[in-house]
């Protein structure tokens, strides 16, 4: 069996159970893996503020520990040193924000300091997101978002049926210029073309001199597919969407059944 030295784990729908809690079995299993010298890296669509509570519960901190946020747009040590970074250019922001208005969907951006929405009538999903990831929520008119903003991702925010509908209206030219993925049924995210969880995992493992044959990745959504494909062992949660399961080497138990712990025990311990 391949010796696993690095495990990349998504947070929502993966690390956290159906109640958005970190189960004791999951904590204990990850701790056991780390005690054996395996590097465990949380790899999430959340900003760093949204990953910190889980990092603290897992005891992951310091200059030799890592976290990947904004779907891979930022990889850094848990003490804040940047490993890789890719932001959205201003022209793409202008195009996608205008498209959101044309398609009549709510819109937000995520930066290093806050979530900004351009909608006066703020989506309840945006409010929930800001609470979930411990991020400040601010309204700005489109013209108030300038080239000075460090934008990690743009997001369409709407009910699942609306997201599924508007996705069909996005031109192929935008798919060719940007990284576009769903991190949830209510979010469609637009990022720098270089941004993916897979590319961020690659950057961190190269820094650590760990090769893909020693990597395991666990996730549940479309935005996890790139890291599952990069890893020697790509694991989809039992509750994962179909595209993630189709790209996985193994489907573990659901997050309600501590599927992360089950997969780590099976392949790494």
Order of alpha helices (4+ residues) and beta strands (2+ residues): beta-alpha-beta-alpha-beta-beta-beta-alpha-beta-beta-alpha-beta-beta-alpha-alpha-beta-beta-alpha-beta-alpha-beta-alpha-beta-alpha
